[in-house]
Amino acid sequence: MTKLVESIAKSLVDHPEHVVVTEEHDRHGSVLQLKVAADDMGKVIGKQGRIAKALRTVVKAAATKENKKVVVEIVSEDE
């Protein structure tokens, strides 16, 4: 899943070298944290969150195919 999120995010942003995806596991499933540069946050989130929602939908579909539960969090590189 991390490769999928990373490749989608890198195609969206102006600074693909700042894209980092980390995976953490908890009792509910996996949490993917997508870190991008602060000035690329708008490109990843999109107007009214449409791009972020589409990204989460694609990841959820891929995770469902593998019988997993995955949550995508988008955070700024500054945080």
Stockholm file with secondary structure:
# STOCKHOLM 1.0

chainA/1-79         MTKLVESIAKSLVDHPEHVVVTEEHDRHGSVLQLKVAADDMGKVIGKQGRIAKALRTVVKAAATKENKKVVVEIVSEDE
#=GR chainA/1-79 SS CHHHHHHHHHHHCSCGGGCEEEEEEETTEEEEEEEECGGGHHHHHCGGGHHHHHHHHHHHHHHHHTTCCEEEEEEETTC
#=GC SS_cons        CHHHHHHHHHHHCSCGGGCEEEEEEETTEEEEEEEECGGGHHHHHCGGGHHHHHHHHHHHHHHHHTTCCEEEEEEETTC
//
